[in-house]
Amino acid sequence: KRTLETNGYLFALAGISHSTLEPGTPLFEIDGTLVLAGDAPVPPDEWVHVAVVYSENFDRARLFVDGMFIEEAAPPSMKQNDSRLFFGRDALLNSEQEPRYSFTGFMDEIRVSNTVRYVADFTPQEVFAYDSATDGDATLFLWHLDGSGSVIIDAAGNHHAALEGEAVFTDVTICDE
């Protein structure tokens, strides 16, 4: 059971109660300390690629939105922890033992890697590929989020997950107007 203490990493879009950022602004926090933040909210009703890159060897964290470099900073001490990892909701619970914040929208293609993928502006991929053993197994997990039911299948085969709360799989057609 989690409490209101800050612990671990948060990669999110700012909610309405964030004290310094407009709602929808990408952010990355470590132990409750804001490390990176976008310069503006992501546009509503549009697909947006958001990436945070960090390497102990590089000692910098970088934020990219739609392939464009936004900001970099030296994060506070990064540490390994045993906390659960959440996407689309805050890991911290309110007094009713429910997530404080939940994402309203769609997510697709979530990947966590053990290598630096982006160092400069890039063109985001629509579908991520799993790195084979010849590439050094750089993909720790890759969720295409194209399933059904409540199980999220990891294309890397390492970290399957489950949908929680009101999250569901849905078919969404991406079309440019």
Secondary structure, 3 states (H helix, E strand, C coil): CCCCCCCCEEEEECCCCCCCCCCCCEEEEECCEEEEECCCCCCCCCCCCEEEEEECCCCEEEEEECCEEEEEECCCCCCCCCCCCCCCECCCECCCCCECCECCCCCCCEEEECCCCCCCCCCCCCCCCCCCHHHCCCEEEEECCCCCCCEECECCCCCCEECCCCCCCCCCCCCCC
